[in-house]
Amino acid sequence: KLSAKQVQEYYTTTQREANLSSNTMRRHHDLLSSALRSAVRQEMIPVSPMNRVEPPRPRPKETSFYDNLELKQLYQLIQGKPLELPVKLAGSLGMRREEICGLLWDCVFESDPTPHIIVCRACRWPQHSQPEISDQLKSDAAARSIPIPPQLSEWLAAERARQRKSRSGDLSAFPVVGREDGRPITYSSLQSLLRSIAVRCAAPDRPLGS
């Protein structure tokens, strides 16, 4: 006799020890469910324990992060390249790509006594790669103020000065990471930047795109 608890433990143990994928485990679940339903119809067992068993869940992906040395090496690889600014914002401040592309200069306070960035907008690409910046963030907790480390503060001040030379008027409404004409970055351009990062970070012990 099989209980629902025994079946659930079987799933957990098999998936862990055999290192099977979630799709494979789900097929096992469907096959076993079908077999036990047939057994119930033929009155071999009164009820199927599978009625109380949840299908195997996907295993959480393992996430790896750059350490300080790896970040330093990455910054050296991209120095002077168009992708330098978004990578430094992500690596130093932990901002998501939508937050980086939706960041306007009115939310960057690199010259304050306590330099900080206010995250209150996000960029999305709903159709045809064209960007839209809105104040709709991923969650309420996504709205936050992030302190800027001294080195990044100096770098942002230099970037503000560089952009001011090529644009007239106040920079407040312009994206920090955008096209040279001051418009938000398109999705295809963002993907090109990400591919450039993957290529520059490729190494024998770090496959391309990992």
Wavefront OBJ file of the C-alpha trace (Angstrom):
o trace
v 0.000 0.000 0.000
v 1.243 3.465 -0.909
v 0.342 6.526 1.097
v 0.410 10.071 -0.261
v 3.306 10.851 2.096
v 5.351 7.939 0.757
v 4.793 9.056 -2.845
v 5.782 12.624 -2.026
v 8.950 11.397 -0.292
v 9.711 9.248 -3.343
v 9.552 12.308 -5.580
v 11.808 14.347 -3.335
v 14.412 11.588 -2.893
v 14.454 10.546 -6.556
v 14.781 14.074 -7.866
v 17.620 14.834 -5.452
v 19.628 11.619 -5.784
v 19.089 10.954 -9.500
v 19.410 14.648 -10.385
v 16.362 14.407 -12.640
v 14.805 17.437 -14.286
v 11.394 18.724 -13.286
v 9.970 17.693 -16.677
v 11.151 14.121 -16.176
v 9.670 14.015 -12.671
v 6.378 15.405 -13.974
v 6.219 12.616 -16.562
v 6.788 10.099 -13.752
v 3.951 11.769 -11.850
v 1.573 11.540 -14.812
v 2.499 7.898 -15.478
v 2.030 6.867 -11.860
v -1.255 8.803 -11.613
v -2.569 7.062 -14.719
v -1.554 3.624 -13.422
v -3.208 4.159 -10.050
v -6.402 5.562 -11.587
v -6.591 2.373 -13.665
v -6.089 0.314 -10.500
v -9.011 2.151 -8.836
v -11.268 1.520 -11.852
v -10.422 -2.199 -11.709
v -11.131 -2.158 -7.951
v -7.579 -3.286 -7.169
v -7.259 -0.414 -4.693
v -10.025 1.665 -3.077
v -8.526 5.105 -3.746
v -5.450 6.520 -5.426
v -2.951 8.230 -3.104
v -2.071 10.488 -6.042
v -5.207 12.499 -5.302
v -3.305 14.122 -2.434
v 0.132 14.353 -4.062
v 1.358 17.578 -5.621
v 3.221 17.361 -8.939
v 6.979 17.844 -8.602
v 7.927 21.509 -8.540
v 10.782 22.969 -10.586
v 13.995 23.133 -8.633
v 15.041 26.712 -7.869
v 17.812 27.944 -10.096
v 21.150 28.418 -8.445
v 22.172 32.065 -8.640
v 25.803 33.082 -8.574
v 27.027 36.591 -7.903
v 30.218 38.402 -8.764
v 32.568 38.987 -5.857
v 34.534 42.244 -5.496
v 37.518 40.942 -7.477
v 35.318 39.741 -10.350
v 33.476 43.078 -10.416
v 36.784 44.927 -10.579
v 37.901 42.753 -13.490
v 34.558 43.304 -15.234
v 34.842 47.086 -14.857
v 38.297 46.951 -16.421
v 36.994 44.969 -19.387
v 34.218 47.459 -20.154
v 36.055 50.688 -19.362
v 35.206 53.366 -21.901
v 32.550 51.225 -23.600
v 28.831 52.142 -23.986
v 27.895 49.412 -21.538
v 30.090 50.808 -18.739
v 27.359 52.924 -17.139
v 24.570 50.296 -16.910
v 27.014 47.655 -15.672
v 28.317 49.928 -12.915
v 24.797 50.819 -11.829
v 23.883 47.135 -11.670
v 27.125 45.989 -10.036
v 27.501 48.814 -7.513
v 23.856 49.513 -6.654
v 22.078 46.242 -7.434
v 19.570 47.893 -9.773
v 17.509 45.802 -12.184
v 17.759 46.448 -15.927
v 14.250 47.962 -16.073
v 15.183 50.341 -13.243
v 18.476 51.302 -14.883
v 16.850 52.058 -18.241
v 14.045 54.001 -16.522
v 16.370 56.119 -14.370
v 16.238 59.845 -15.185
v 18.746 62.439 -14.087
v 16.203 64.091 -11.769
v 16.579 61.076 -9.468
v 20.396 61.116 -9.325
v 21.925 63.188 -6.528
v 25.636 62.528 -6.864
v 26.603 65.981 -5.523
v 24.506 65.872 -2.321
v 26.232 65.599 1.073
v 24.895 62.035 1.056
v 24.954 60.981 -2.622
v 22.019 58.761 -3.526
v 19.726 57.560 -6.300
v 15.948 57.385 -5.982
v 14.367 54.418 -7.773
v 10.828 55.414 -8.733
v 10.509 54.503 -12.416
v 10.988 51.517 -14.702
v 11.357 51.113 -18.423
v 9.454 48.426 -20.301
v 9.223 47.445 -23.936
v 5.577 46.446 -24.561
v 5.708 46.300 -28.357
v 8.166 46.420 -31.231
v 11.150 47.023 -28.934
v 10.026 50.603 -28.249
v 10.624 51.785 -24.663
v 8.088 53.205 -22.235
v 9.142 54.734 -18.912
v 6.534 54.748 -16.163
v 6.271 54.956 -12.380
v 4.891 51.411 -12.209
v 7.574 49.370 -10.465
v 7.748 45.624 -9.942
v 6.453 45.995 -6.381
v 5.982 48.600 -3.666
v 9.290 47.540 -2.132
v 11.081 48.342 -5.414
v 10.695 52.083 -4.721
v 13.757 52.966 -2.680
v 16.676 55.310 -2.121
v 20.134 53.826 -2.759
v 23.360 55.386 -1.418
v 26.006 55.966 -4.089
v 29.579 54.921 -3.243
v 32.180 57.718 -3.651
v 33.863 56.323 -6.757
v 30.560 55.854 -8.589
v 29.431 59.306 -7.464
v 32.447 60.886 -9.178
v 31.846 58.796 -12.267
v 28.178 59.861 -12.459
v 29.157 63.524 -12.109
v 31.551 63.118 -15.047
v 28.850 61.369 -17.099
v 26.358 64.159 -16.328
v 28.896 66.727 -17.509
v 29.573 64.732 -20.685
v 25.888 64.502 -21.554
v 25.296 68.179 -20.775
v 27.760 69.145 -23.508
v 25.710 67.405 -26.186
v 22.260 68.513 -24.996
v 20.681 71.869 -24.436
v 18.752 72.789 -21.314
v 18.181 70.824 -18.138
v 19.053 67.124 -18.100
v 16.377 66.224 -15.534
v 13.979 64.610 -17.981
v 16.657 62.654 -19.850
v 17.475 59.013 -19.077
v 20.842 58.324 -17.471
v 21.236 55.296 -19.723
v 19.812 56.084 -23.131
v 20.527 56.778 -26.747
v 22.823 59.604 -27.805
v 19.795 61.682 -28.823
v 18.484 61.525 -25.246
v 15.669 59.040 -25.843
v 15.272 55.835 -23.769
v 17.125 52.777 -24.986
v 15.279 50.319 -27.206
v 14.986 46.653 -26.281
v 17.132 45.569 -29.231
v 19.886 47.982 -28.154
v 19.662 46.670 -24.589
v 20.031 43.105 -25.837
v 23.092 44.136 -27.856
v 24.640 45.598 -24.703
v 23.935 42.418 -22.746
v 25.477 40.287 -25.492
v 28.559 42.520 -25.408
v 28.870 41.929 -21.665
v 28.544 38.162 -22.153
v 31.250 38.154 -24.827
v 33.648 40.225 -22.745
v 33.064 38.064 -19.655
v 33.529 34.749 -21.454
v 36.384 32.662 -20.084
v 37.329 28.949 -19.940
v 35.835 28.631 -16.467
v 32.858 30.932 -17.218
v 31.041 29.904 -20.417
v 29.669 32.536 -22.740
v 26.445 34.014 -21.412
v 26.667 32.457 -17.932
l 1 2 3 4 5 6 7 8 9 10 11 12 13 14 15 16 17 18 19 20 21 22 23 24 25 26 27 28 29 30 31 32 33 34 35 36 37 38 39 40 41 42 43 44 45 46 47 48 49 50 51 52 53 54 55 56 57 58 59 60 61 62 63 64 65 66 67 68 69 70 71 72 73 74 75 76 77 78 79 80 81 82 83 84 85 86 87 88 89 90 91 92 93 94 95 96 97 98 99 100 101 102 103 104 105 106 107 108 109 110 111 112 113 114 115 116 117 118 119 120 121 122 123 124 125 126 127 128 129 130 131 132 133 134 135 136 137 138 139 140 141 142 143 144 145 146 147 148 149 150 151 152 153 154 155 156 157 158 159 160 161 162 163 164 165 166 167 168 169 170 171 172 173 174 175 176 177 178 179 180 181 182 183 184 185 186 187 188 189 190 191 192 193 194 195 196 197 198 199 200 201 202 203 204 205 206 207 208 209 210
